[in-house]
Amino acid sequence: MPDSLHELAEQLDRFAGERDWQQFHSPKNLASALIVEAGELLEHFQWLTEAQSRDLSPDKLEAVRSEVADVLLYLIQLSNVLGIDPVAAAHDKLAANAIRYPVEKARGSSLKHDEL
């Protein structure tokens, strides 16, 4: 996965470079675009029940797939601009969460770490 993310980041950088779009890719603009796309992703689930959200039609699933791609692409661009390795950051966060949410306290609970 890290190799494919790295390859995707390079492809995305070439894509933006060919269009001279890096001038618009400040961290603020990319973070804003990421939130807009995340909102568009959420919109597909807005009025669904829990059960409906787990059983999307093929057309709805394809629309969600497209929004997931948009979110991922903006996240990769933001990471690149800031010099963050998103895979390393995710591994670090997972390790920190393992400490904050020990299995014996957190199993089956949706409470925040400071409420366990």
Secondary structure by P-SEA (a helix, b strand, c coil): caaaaaaaaaaaaaaaaaacccccccaaaaaaaaaaaaaaaacccccccaaaaacccaaaaaaaaaaaaaaaaaaaaaaaaaccaaaaaaaaaaaaaaaacccccccccccccccc
